């Protein structure tokens, strides 16, 4: 009699135990797949970054994302010396003023962002040029904590291996300046009908200030606010010699 009761109790408990085991198995399966994805996302830039010190990237992850979404890609590589120097100078002063002094991440800018958030103000971005390079080359466009978590160590790695001038050269060639418009040469041709080597200071400034939102701003048809920002960026770039020596 007692044995039959034990068998009945075990039979009732079995489905519950099986359900818990199945749930645990699904969680373990998900965590294992997530670990594999993160390992691959980390391994690809670890392998390709030292190669890109000597070989120009044939494409970027962002280009692939745009192409998959149906956007036609215009990508034309130009060496650093074949791009008007006003463009990298103005970009540096507009996007990452401490580019030559930090090692990939500007923690002072990060602290300012957190301070603005605590005070209820609209926070600006704190991504350095190094972080934007690794994001565009290897990661995905949508913001997430996982992406930021990967950006920081990869930015240090790229900054160390590539050096400032090569990082800026890659940035100038892979950053997006309009839907599917990648790189300074494609941007100069698209917006101004000229080569990147022939940009004027005003045109370089307009290209620089649309970068935070290249899909929402236009360098060739700027609104009043964009023109004002370009004027300010152009003025700041005139006295930028001490901030841009790492590009020489």
PEPE-V578676 format. One record per run of one state. SS is the DSSP state (H for helix, E for strand, C for the rest). FROM is the first residue (numbers start at 1). TO is the last residue. If there is no record, write none. Layout:
# PEPE-V578676
SS&FROM&TO ; SS&FROM&TO
This chain:
# PEPE-V578676
C&1&1 ; H&2&51 ; C&52&60 ; H&61&68 ; C&69&73 ; E&74&75 ; C&76&79 ; H&80&82 ; C&83&84 ; H&85&95 ; C&96&106 ; H&107&118 ; C&119&128 ; H&129&138 ; C&139&144 ; H&145&162 ; C&163&163 ; H&164&174 ; C&175&175 ; E&176&176 ; C&177&180 ; E&181&182 ; C&183&183 ; H&184&192 ; C&193&195 ; H&196&198 ; C&199&200 ; H&201&209 ; C&210&210 ; H&211&213 ; C&214&223 ; H&224&238 ; C&239&240 ; H&241&243 ; C&244&244 ; H&245&247 ; C&248&248
